[in-house]
């Protein structure tokens, strides 16, 4: 995919797989709603006490995967390698939560309309994670040349 196609694809998506380096050396993979910033930074909010946050604090290298397609010919995806940082700004965390949820089709209300005690419950235990991309890898099977089924295989399929 071109740079613009990658940006468009990431704007279309709202769920990514976040892979951090776990404490026992195994990859730790979880699904997260995310927001793509104009500067290609990826943002998401999560609980401060989560394993992924502890992993990022120990080792900020992460891999993100956004993919789509239900058949081989439709498979598209973007893998991002980058470095994650943790922010503890409640207003930015809340704004990211609202924007990420809007992309899922389940929008949260305007922050100005949320009572302070509800805001505190929403963001009090959460942090904002930002990922600065260092490398993009993408694929789009829709761009592959059409594959013809060999005659021998067609005959066995009936």
Backbone bond lengths (Angstrom), bond angles and torsions (degrees), N, CA, C in turn:
res aa  C-N    CA-C-N  psi(-1)  N-CA   C-N-CA  omega(-1)  CA-C   N-CA-C  phi
1 X - - - 1.453 - - 1.524 108.86 -
2 X 1.306 115.71 148.49 1.464 120.38 174.41 1.530 108.81 -74.63
3 X 1.330 116.93 169.12 1.467 120.88 177.50 1.531 111.04 -57.13
4 X 1.327 116.52 -42.46 1.468 120.02 -179.56 1.531 111.27 -67.93
5 X 1.326 116.86 -38.95 1.468 120.38 176.99 1.528 110.79 -64.04
6 X 1.323 116.99 -38.28 1.467 120.88 176.70 1.516 109.90 -62.35
7 X 1.335 117.17 -47.94 1.474 120.33 179.15 1.533 111.10 -59.27
8 X 1.335 116.33 -45.73 1.470 120.43 179.79 1.525 110.66 -61.47
9 X 1.318 116.70 -44.01 1.456 120.92 -179.97 1.528 110.57 -61.57
10 X 1.332 117.15 -44.52 1.462 120.61 179.80 1.522 111.39 -67.04
11 X 1.324 117.75 -33.84 1.474 120.50 176.52 1.531 111.09 -67.01
12 X 1.337 116.86 -33.45 1.467 121.57 179.22 1.520 111.53 -70.06
13 X 1.324 117.16 -33.70 1.459 121.56 -175.53 1.510 111.92 -81.28
14 X 1.304 116.30 160.81 1.458 118.95 173.22 1.527 111.77 -137.38
15 X 1.348 116.96 -11.00 1.457 120.52 178.63 1.524 109.04 -119.22
16 X 1.315 115.47 133.52 1.454 120.75 177.64 1.521 108.33 -128.65
17 X 1.318 115.82 160.28 1.454 121.53 168.78 1.518 106.33 -97.45
18 X 1.317 115.75 123.79 1.460 122.76 176.99 1.520 107.06 -101.32
19 X 1.333 116.33 126.81 1.454 120.82 177.84 1.525 108.05 -118.21
20 X 1.339 114.79 119.88 1.461 121.23 175.73 1.526 107.65 -113.71
21 X 1.313 116.18 171.07 1.460 121.97 179.11 1.526 108.64 -93.67
22 X 1.336 115.83 111.34 1.458 121.33 -176.18 1.515 113.27 -71.70
23 X 1.334 116.14 166.19 1.472 120.65 -175.56 1.522 114.18 -67.27
24 X 1.347 117.93 -21.55 1.468 120.98 -179.80 1.522 112.02 -100.89
25 X 1.347 116.66 10.72 1.453 120.42 177.18 1.517 114.58 91.74
26 X 1.319 117.56 -5.06 1.458 121.12 178.22 1.522 110.28 -90.41
27 X 1.325 117.59 147.25 1.464 119.40 174.16 1.530 109.70 -63.63
28 X 1.313 115.57 143.86 1.468 122.92 178.32 1.523 105.59 -116.16
29 X 1.341 117.90 109.78 1.470 122.54 -174.15 1.524 110.11 -113.71
30 X 1.347 115.83 130.85 1.465 122.01 178.76 1.522 109.42 -142.39
31 X 1.326 116.06 152.52 1.466 121.62 176.52 1.524 109.23 -88.18
32 X 1.328 115.85 137.74 1.468 121.49 -178.87 1.526 109.81 -140.33
33 X 1.347 116.85 142.78 1.455 120.44 165.82 1.524 106.38 -74.03
34 X 1.339 117.31 147.64 1.454 119.66 -176.87 1.520 110.92 -143.55
35 X 1.323 114.58 167.33 1.460 123.61 176.01 1.521 107.32 -127.33
36 X 1.333 116.08 134.56 1.459 121.18 174.82 1.515 107.97 -97.62
37 X 1.331 117.20 120.38 1.453 121.56 177.86 1.515 111.20 -81.39
38 X 1.321 116.36 163.22 1.474 121.61 178.78 1.519 111.73 -60.27
39 X 1.321 116.91 -25.63 1.461 121.70 -178.68 1.534 112.17 -91.67
40 X 1.348 117.30 14.58 1.468 125.42 -178.48 1.522 113.01 71.06
41 X 1.333 117.30 7.01 1.458 120.45 174.29 1.525 108.39 -73.19
42 X 1.303 116.25 143.27 1.457 123.21 176.76 1.529 107.10 -103.52
43 X 1.351 115.69 134.21 1.467 119.99 179.01 1.526 109.33 -127.24
44 X 1.335 115.20 145.51 1.454 120.83 171.06 1.522 108.72 -155.84
45 X 1.317 115.20 156.32 1.462 121.61 178.51 1.517 108.36 -108.44
46 X 1.331 115.32 145.30 1.464 120.13 178.80 1.519 109.44 -156.73
47 X 1.317 115.81 168.69 1.459 119.91 179.11 1.521 110.84 -67.36
48 X 1.321 116.08 134.96 1.462 121.98 -178.17 1.525 112.33 -62.09
49 X 1.331 117.49 -29.22 1.466 121.14 -176.95 1.528 113.03 -89.52
50 X 1.340 117.70 4.73 1.464 120.69 -175.99 1.529 111.79 -70.27
51 X 1.328 114.61 157.78 1.469 120.29 177.93 1.517 110.87 -60.86
52 X 1.344 117.73 -39.14 1.470 119.74 -177.92 1.528 110.98 -62.51
53 X 1.325 118.11 -37.19 1.469 120.91 178.47 1.524 109.94 -68.31
54 X 1.317 116.91 -43.59 1.482 119.16 177.57 1.526 110.32 -61.09
55 X 1.349 116.29 -39.22 1.468 119.60 178.85 1.525 111.05 -64.39
56 X 1.339 117.06 -43.83 1.473 121.41 -179.91 1.521 111.02 -65.05
57 X 1.326 117.22 -37.79 1.471 119.85 178.26 1.526 110.92 -63.93
58 X 1.310 117.00 -33.59 1.465 121.72 179.78 1.530 111.55 -80.97
59 X 1.358 116.04 -37.61 1.467 121.23 -176.96 1.527 107.19 -149.94
60 X 1.328 118.24 107.48 1.467 120.84 -173.69 1.533 115.13 -75.47
61 X 1.331 118.63 -2.77 1.470 120.52 179.11 1.529 109.49 -72.99
62 X 1.343 115.37 128.09 1.458 121.05 179.82 1.525 109.31 -135.92
63 X 1.320 114.71 160.68 1.456 122.16 170.42 1.519 106.89 -125.17
64 X 1.324 116.35 135.82 1.458 123.08 178.37 1.521 107.65 -117.03
65 X 1.331 116.51 145.00 1.452 121.31 177.04 1.517 108.86 -134.28
66 X 1.324 115.42 125.83 1.459 122.42 172.11 1.516 105.51 -121.48
67 X 1.350 116.58 125.69 1.458 118.95 -176.19 1.516 109.87 -140.23
68 X 1.324 114.79 161.39 1.462 121.40 179.77 1.521 108.61 -153.04
69 X 1.332 115.09 158.33 1.461 121.14 176.61 1.507 111.44 118.24
70 X 1.331 115.64 143.28 1.459 119.18 179.86 1.529 112.36 -117.53
71 X 1.315 117.64 -6.70 1.464 120.86 173.23 1.525 107.35 -129.60
72 X 1.313 115.98 162.47 1.465 120.90 -176.58 1.529 111.58 -54.81
73 X 1.320 116.51 -43.61 1.465 120.90 -177.03 1.522 112.57 -68.84
74 X 1.333 117.95 -16.20 1.461 121.82 -178.66 1.525 113.64 -99.41
75 X 1.335 117.93 -7.82 1.461 120.29 -173.72 1.529 111.64 -60.98
76 X 1.319 115.00 127.21 1.464 122.65 173.85 1.514 107.01 -137.97
77 X 1.294 116.61 150.20 1.451 118.28 178.41 1.506 112.90 -168.82
78 X 1.330 113.65 163.14 1.458 121.80 175.16 1.522 106.92 -136.64
79 X 1.319 115.53 127.26 1.453 122.26 172.29 1.521 106.89 -107.92
80 X 1.311 115.87 134.59 1.466 121.40 -178.63 1.519 108.44 -123.78
81 X 1.309 116.54 126.47 1.459 121.39 170.07 1.521 106.78 -101.36
82 X 1.320 116.59 134.95 1.452 118.88 -178.58 1.510 112.30 -164.15
83 X 1.315 113.34 -173.58 1.471 121.18 179.03 1.518 108.34 -118.40
84 X 1.308 114.66 131.96 1.464 121.33 -177.04 1.525 110.57 -100.90
85 X 1.318 114.42 147.17 1.457 121.53 174.40 1.518 109.25 -129.28
86 X 1.317 115.91 152.77 1.460 122.34 -178.93 1.521 108.72 -107.19
87 X 1.331 116.27 129.85 1.471 121.92 175.54 1.522 108.35 -118.89
88 X 1.308 115.97 145.06 1.459 121.01 179.62 1.527 110.34 -118.75
89 X 1.322 115.24 49.42 1.462 122.11 179.13 1.531 107.71 -103.58
90 X 1.338 118.19 107.92 1.469 120.40 -175.00 1.535 113.68 -59.96
91 X 1.330 117.89 -37.35 1.467 119.92 -178.63 1.529 111.13 -67.53
92 X 1.334 117.74 -44.56 1.477 120.71 178.12 1.530 111.23 -67.90
93 X 1.329 115.66 -35.50 1.466 119.69 177.59 1.519 110.01 -63.47
94 X 1.320 117.10 -47.59 1.464 121.41 179.38 1.530 110.84 -62.58
95 X 1.309 117.31 -44.01 1.470 120.70 179.70 1.530 110.54 -60.76
96 X 1.328 117.05 -39.27 1.460 120.70 178.69 1.521 110.53 -68.29
97 X 1.331 117.47 -41.14 1.462 120.65 177.32 1.528 110.54 -59.08
98 X 1.315 116.27 -43.98 1.466 120.75 -178.75 1.525 110.36 -65.46
99 X 1.328 116.59 -46.51 1.465 120.25 -178.63 1.533 111.25 -65.47
100 X 1.329 117.51 -41.71 1.466 120.74 -179.60 1.522 111.11 -66.06
101 X 1.314 117.37 -40.10 1.461 120.61 178.81 1.517 111.41 -69.17
102 X 1.318 118.22 -33.05 1.473 121.10 177.71 1.526 109.67 -61.48
103 X 1.320 117.32 -38.02 1.456 121.26 179.06 1.518 112.76 -66.16
104 X 1.333 117.06 -21.23 1.464 121.29 -179.83 1.519 111.99 -86.86
105 X 1.335 116.37 -5.93 1.456 120.12 -176.62 1.515 112.98 89.76
106 X 1.321 117.57 3.37 1.458 122.33 179.44 1.531 108.62 -123.01
107 X 1.304 115.51 72.99 1.462 120.78 -174.52 1.519 111.64 -65.43
108 X 1.323 115.16 141.23 1.461 121.74 171.17 1.527 107.93 -90.00
109 X 1.310 117.77 162.11 1.471 119.74 -177.81 1.527 113.60 -70.32
110 X 1.313 114.53 166.11 1.466 122.63 173.89 1.533 108.01 -57.54
111 X 1.344 118.17 131.72 1.469 120.57 -178.73 1.530 113.45 -54.98
112 X 1.320 117.50 -32.12 1.474 120.58 -179.27 1.528 111.50 -65.99
113 X 1.320 116.99 -21.11 1.468 121.03 -178.34 1.525 113.18 -95.69
114 X 1.325 116.95 -2.67 1.466 120.59 -178.99 1.531 108.70 -90.46
115 X 1.326 118.25 124.24 1.476 120.17 178.35 1.530 110.86 -60.21
116 X 1.332 117.47 145.99 1.469 121.27 -176.36 1.532 114.08 -53.47
117 X 1.324 117.58 -39.97 1.469 119.67 -178.42 1.535 110.96 -68.09
118 X 1.330 117.73 -30.85 1.463 121.47 177.03 1.527 109.48 -73.41
119 X 1.346 116.53 -41.74 1.471 120.05 176.15 1.519 110.15 -56.97
120 X 1.322 116.24 -44.19 1.463 120.66 -178.64 1.520 110.68 -61.29
121 X 1.319 117.21 -42.12 1.468 120.16 178.01 1.532 110.91 -65.93
122 X 1.336 116.41 -35.53 1.467 120.31 -178.47 1.523 112.32 -69.84
123 X 1.328 116.80 -42.96 1.474 119.48 -172.12 1.517 114.21 -113.40
124 X 1.317 118.35 -6.32 1.464 121.29 -174.88 1.517 114.36 -57.14
125 X 1.323 117.04 -33.95 1.467 121.13 -177.87 1.525 112.63 -107.71
126 X 1.329 116.46 8.38 1.466 119.96 -175.64 1.530 111.58 -110.15
127 X 1.325 114.48 161.04 1.459 122.46 174.68 1.514 107.79 -129.73
128 X 1.308 115.11 164.79 1.459 122.35 175.02 1.523 107.78 -102.60
129 X 1.318 115.95 130.99 1.457 121.30 176.26 1.524 107.44 -111.37
130 X 1.320 116.38 129.79 1.462 121.42 175.43 1.526 107.78 -117.88
131 X 1.323 114.91 137.66 1.462 120.29 179.58 1.520 108.53 -117.45
132 X 1.316 115.06 122.30 1.464 121.90 175.41 1.526 107.79 -92.34
133 X 1.340 117.39 109.64 1.461 120.14 -178.20 1.527 111.86 -64.10
134 X 1.329 115.25 140.19 1.463 121.73 174.95 1.520 111.09 -115.46
135 X 1.332 116.87 -24.48 1.472 120.51 -177.69 1.522 109.01 -155.35
136 X 1.331 115.69 135.84 1.464 122.83 175.60 1.524 108.82 -114.13
137 X 1.320 116.55 137.56 1.458 122.93 171.09 1.523 105.16 -127.99
138 X 1.343 117.34 129.57 1.462 119.54 -176.98 1.518 111.02 -134.60
139 X 1.323 115.14 159.86 1.456 121.41 175.86 1.522 109.30 -150.10
140 X 1.317 114.82 151.99 1.461 122.11 178.22 1.517 107.17 -148.70
141 X 1.320 116.41 99.80 1.462 120.86 -177.38 1.525 112.09 -67.06
142 X 1.331 117.62 -18.40 1.456 120.58 175.90 1.516 112.35 -64.44
143 X 1.327 117.10 -17.70 1.460 121.42 179.06 1.526 112.36 -91.60
144 X 1.334 117.43 -6.76 1.460 119.95 179.96 1.521 109.99 -72.68
145 X 1.336 117.30 149.49 1.469 118.72 176.60 1.528 109.27 -62.58
146 X 1.306 116.32 146.79 1.465 120.77 -179.76 1.524 109.50 -59.82
147 X 1.308 115.48 135.79 1.467 120.03 178.39 1.524 108.59 -93.82
148 X 1.327 115.32 131.27 1.459 120.18 177.72 1.519 108.17 -94.96
149 X 1.310 115.25 135.25 1.464 119.84 177.48 1.514 108.60 -74.63
150 X 1.327 117.97 125.00 1.472 120.47 178.45 1.522 110.38 -59.06
151 X 1.341 115.96 148.04 1.471 121.73 -177.48 1.524 111.21 -57.59
152 X 1.328 118.48 -40.64 1.470 120.69 -179.25 1.522 111.56 -61.30
153 X 1.327 116.65 -39.53 1.455 121.18 179.04 1.531 110.60 -70.33
154 X 1.327 116.12 -42.39 1.468 119.93 178.04 1.525 110.38 -57.65
155 X 1.338 116.62 -40.24 1.454 120.61 -178.68 1.535 111.69 -66.72
156 X 1.312 118.07 -34.08 1.470 120.28 179.40 1.515 111.56 -76.98
157 X 1.341 117.39 -21.40 1.457 120.64 179.82 1.517 111.62 -82.11
158 X 1.335 116.68 -10.51 1.440 120.71 173.58 1.453 115.67 91.77
